[in-house]
Amino acid sequence: MTAPLTIDETEVTVTAIRAQGAGGQNVNKVSSAIHLRFDIVASSLPEDVKQRLLALRDSRITQDGVLIIKAQQFRTQDMNRLDAFARLHELVNSVAKPPRVRRATKPTKASKVRRLEGKSQRSSIKALRSKSVTHE
């Protein structure tokens, strides 16, 4: 297994914003949610990893190749910052390993014989179900 990729924190822009939803008395005063922006194209990641990241059908990746992660699950800014970085690392490491190449294979002779025997058995069972037409 390959070692997990490291992301330089200088390549990430972190902004504190106000979280959505219910929050009690502090909801309009405290900016506890985090907006994390990571420019994939300008990053120091290997080229093949960048291509696989940009090829993902993910709504968090913009047309310009910027990944935007919004973290607002926790009440504190620090916890949300850690959550955003963890999600960024998880996404990058999910495409770090190249996918295995699928090679087409042919069915074995025995599997072909088994398939044909199964078909003939079904055929004979269905033939027995049909009513024979004999009139006296």
C-alpha positions as YAML, in Angstrom:
chain: A
units: angstrom
residues:
- id: 1
  name: MET
  ca: [0.00, 0.00, 0.00]
- id: 2
  name: THR
  ca: [1.24, 3.48, -0.80]
- id: 3
  name: ALA
  ca: [1.95, 6.00, 1.93]
- id: 4
  name: PRO
  ca: [-0.74, 8.65, 2.39]
- id: 5
  name: LEU
  ca: [-0.07, 11.89, 0.53]
- id: 6
  name: THR
  ca: [0.72, 15.01, 2.51]
- id: 7
  name: ILE
  ca: [-0.83, 18.36, 1.69]
- id: 8
  name: ASP
  ca: [1.10, 21.54, 2.41]
- id: 9
  name: GLU
  ca: [-1.02, 23.82, 4.60]
- id: 10
  name: THR
  ca: [0.18, 26.88, 2.66]
- id: 11
  name: GLU
  ca: [-1.77, 25.55, -0.36]
- id: 12
  name: VAL
  ca: [-5.03, 25.61, 1.61]
- id: 13
  name: THR
  ca: [-7.11, 28.72, 2.31]
- id: 14
  name: VAL
  ca: [-9.20, 28.51, 5.48]
- id: 15
  name: THR
  ca: [-11.93, 31.06, 6.21]
- id: 16
  name: ALA
  ca: [-14.17, 31.23, 9.27]
- id: 17
  name: ILE
  ca: [-17.85, 31.83, 8.51]
- id: 18
  name: ARG
  ca: [-21.07, 31.76, 10.46]
- id: 19
  name: ALA
  ca: [-22.69, 28.34, 10.64]
- id: 20
  name: GLN
  ca: [-26.20, 27.77, 9.35]
- id: 21
  name: GLY
  ca: [-29.09, 26.49, 11.39]
- id: 22
  name: ALA
  ca: [-29.99, 26.79, 15.05]
- id: 23
  name: GLY
  ca: [-27.26, 27.97, 17.35]
- id: 24
  name: GLY
  ca: [-28.82, 29.75, 20.30]
- id: 25
  name: GLN
  ca: [-27.54, 33.09, 21.56]
- id: 26
  name: ASN
  ca: [-24.19, 32.95, 19.71]
- id: 27
  name: VAL
  ca: [-25.57, 32.14, 16.26]
- id: 28
  name: ASN
  ca: [-25.12, 35.67, 14.88]
- id: 29
  name: LYS
  ca: [-21.92, 36.53, 16.76]
- id: 30
  name: VAL
  ca: [-19.57, 33.56, 16.48]
- id: 31
  name: SER
  ca: [-18.02, 32.40, 13.21]
- id: 32
  name: SER
  ca: [-17.56, 28.74, 14.03]
- id: 33
  name: ALA
  ca: [-17.98, 27.15, 10.58]
- id: 34
  name: ILE
  ca: [-14.96, 26.71, 8.31]
- id: 35
  name: HIS
  ca: [-14.68, 27.17, 4.54]
- id: 36
  name: LEU
  ca: [-11.64, 25.30, 3.25]
- id: 37
  name: ARG
  ca: [-10.50, 26.05, -0.32]
- id: 38
  name: PHE
  ca: [-7.87, 23.86, -2.02]
- id: 39
  name: ASP
  ca: [-6.69, 24.67, -5.55]
- id: 40
  name: ILE
  ca: [-6.06, 21.25, -7.08]
- id: 41
  name: VAL
  ca: [-4.40, 22.51, -10.25]
- id: 42
  name: ALA
  ca: [-1.89, 24.76, -8.44]
- id: 43
  name: SER
  ca: [-1.12, 22.21, -5.71]
- id: 44
  name: SER
  ca: [2.09, 20.23, -5.29]
- id: 45
  name: LEU
  ca: [0.29, 16.88, -5.62]
- id: 46
  name: PRO
  ca: [1.57, 14.41, -8.23]
- id: 47
  name: GLU
  ca: [0.09, 15.01, -11.69]
- id: 48
  name: ASP
  ca: [-1.75, 11.67, -11.88]
- id: 49
  name: VAL
  ca: [-3.44, 12.32, -8.50]
- id: 50
  name: LYS
  ca: [-4.51, 15.79, -9.68]
- id: 51
  name: GLN
  ca: [-6.07, 14.27, -12.81]
- id: 52
  name: ARG
  ca: [-7.99, 11.66, -10.80]
- id: 53
  name: LEU
  ca: [-9.20, 14.34, -8.34]
- id: 54
  name: LEU
  ca: [-10.41, 16.59, -11.15]
- id: 55
  name: ALA
  ca: [-12.12, 13.62, -12.83]
- id: 56
  name: LEU
  ca: [-14.26, 12.98, -9.74]
- id: 57
  name: ARG
  ca: [-17.95, 13.79, -10.18]
- id: 58
  name: ASP
  ca: [-18.00, 15.79, -6.94]
- id: 59
  name: SER
  ca: [-20.13, 18.90, -6.51]
- id: 60
  name: ARG
  ca: [-17.51, 20.36, -4.13]
- id: 61
  name: ILE
  ca: [-15.02, 20.75, -7.01]
- id: 62
  name: THR
  ca: [-15.60, 23.92, -9.07]
- id: 63
  name: GLN
  ca: [-15.07, 24.37, -12.82]
- id: 64
  name: ASP
  ca: [-11.73, 26.05, -12.03]
- id: 65
  name: GLY
  ca: [-10.48, 22.99, -10.14]
- id: 66
  name: VAL
  ca: [-10.91, 24.38, -6.64]
- id: 67
  name: LEU
  ca: [-12.14, 22.01, -3.95]
- id: 68
  name: ILE
  ca: [-14.42, 23.72, -1.40]
- id: 69
  name: ILE
  ca: [-15.18, 21.97, 1.88]
- id: 70
  name: LYS
  ca: [-17.57, 23.49, 4.39]
- id: 71
  name: ALA
  ca: [-17.30, 22.17, 7.94]
- id: 72
  name: GLN
  ca: [-19.95, 23.21, 10.46]
- id: 73
  name: GLN
  ca: [-20.65, 20.01, 12.33]
- id: 74
  name: PHE
  ca: [-19.01, 21.06, 15.60]
- id: 75
  name: ARG
  ca: [-19.55, 24.02, 17.91]
- id: 76
  name: THR
  ca: [-15.92, 25.17, 17.95]
- id: 77
  name: GLN
  ca: [-13.87, 26.59, 15.13]
- id: 78
  name: ASP
  ca: [-10.89, 24.36, 15.94]
- id: 79
  name: MET
  ca: [-12.93, 21.16, 15.73]
- id: 80
  name: ASN
  ca: [-14.46, 22.27, 12.43]
- id: 81
  name: ARG
  ca: [-10.99, 23.12, 11.08]
- id: 82
  name: LEU
  ca: [-9.74, 19.64, 12.00]
- id: 83
  name: ASP
  ca: [-12.85, 18.09, 10.43]
- id: 84
  name: ALA
  ca: [-12.32, 20.03, 7.18]
- id: 85
  name: PHE
  ca: [-8.66, 18.97, 6.94]
- id: 86
  name: ALA
  ca: [-9.58, 15.36, 7.72]
- id: 87
  name: ARG
  ca: [-12.16, 15.36, 4.92]
- id: 88
  name: LEU
  ca: [-9.64, 16.92, 2.52]
- id: 89
  name: HIS
  ca: [-7.03, 14.25, 3.34]
- id: 90
  name: GLU
  ca: [-9.65, 11.51, 3.03]
- id: 91
  name: LEU
  ca: [-10.68, 12.70, -0.44]
- id: 92
  name: VAL
  ca: [-7.09, 13.08, -1.68]
- id: 93
  name: ASN
  ca: [-6.03, 9.69, -0.32]
- id: 94
  name: SER
  ca: [-9.06, 8.02, -1.90]
- id: 95
  name: VAL
  ca: [-7.61, 8.77, -5.35]
- id: 96
  name: ALA
  ca: [-3.93, 8.41, -4.41]
- id: 97
  name: LYS
  ca: [-3.80, 4.79, -5.51]
- id: 98
  name: PRO
  ca: [-4.42, 4.29, -9.25]
- id: 99
  name: PRO
  ca: [-7.37, 2.03, -10.08]
- id: 100
  name: ARG
  ca: [-6.61, -1.53, -11.12]
- id: 101
  name: VAL
  ca: [-6.74, -2.18, -14.84]
- id: 102
  name: ARG
  ca: [-9.55, -4.54, -15.79]
- id: 103
  name: ARG
  ca: [-8.48, -7.28, -18.16]
- id: 104
  name: ALA
  ca: [-11.17, -9.10, -20.11]
- id: 105
  name: THR
  ca: [-11.20, -12.86, -19.62]
- id: 106
  name: LYS
  ca: [-12.96, -15.67, -21.46]
- id: 107
  name: PRO
  ca: [-15.23, -18.17, -19.72]
- id: 108
  name: THR
  ca: [-13.72, -21.62, -19.16]
- id: 109
  name: LYS
  ca: [-14.88, -24.61, -21.19]
- id: 110
  name: ALA
  ca: [-16.36, -26.23, -18.05]
- id: 111
  name: SER
  ca: [-18.41, -23.11, -17.26]
- id: 112
  name: LYS
  ca: [-19.77, -23.06, -20.83]
- id: 113
  name: VAL
  ca: [-20.78, -26.75, -20.50]
- id: 114
  name: ARG
  ca: [-22.47, -26.08, -17.12]
- id: 115
  name: ARG
  ca: [-24.41, -23.17, -18.61]
- id: 116
  name: LEU
  ca: [-25.63, -25.22, -21.57]
- id: 117
  name: GLU
  ca: [-26.58, -28.17, -19.33]
- id: 118
  name: GLY
  ca: [-28.59, -25.84, -17.11]
- id: 119
  name: LYS
  ca: [-30.38, -24.43, -20.15]
- id: 120
  name: SER
  ca: [-31.26, -27.89, -21.47]
- id: 121
  name: GLN
  ca: [-32.55, -28.97, -18.03]
- id: 122
  name: ARG
  ca: [-34.80, -25.89, -17.88]
- id: 123
  name: SER
  ca: [-35.97, -26.61, -21.41]
- id: 124
  name: SER
  ca: [-36.94, -30.20, -20.56]
- id: 125
  name: ILE
  ca: [-38.78, -29.09, -17.41]
- id: 126
  name: LYS
  ca: [-40.78, -26.54, -19.40]
- id: 127
  name: ALA
  ca: [-41.49, -29.08, -22.15]
- id: 128
  name: LEU
  ca: [-43.05, -31.41, -19.54]
- id: 129
  name: ARG
  ca: [-45.37, -28.60, -18.41]
- id: 130
  name: SER
  ca: [-46.93, -28.13, -21.82]
- id: 131
  name: LYS
  ca: [-50.16, -30.03, -22.47]
- id: 132
  name: SER
  ca: [-49.94, -32.69, -25.13]
- id: 133
  name: VAL
  ca: [-52.68, -32.26, -27.69]
- id: 134
  name: THR
  ca: [-54.33, -35.62, -28.35]
- id: 135
  name: HIS
  ca: [-57.99, -35.83, -29.36]
- id: 136
  name: GLU
  ca: [-60.01, -39.08, -29.45]
...
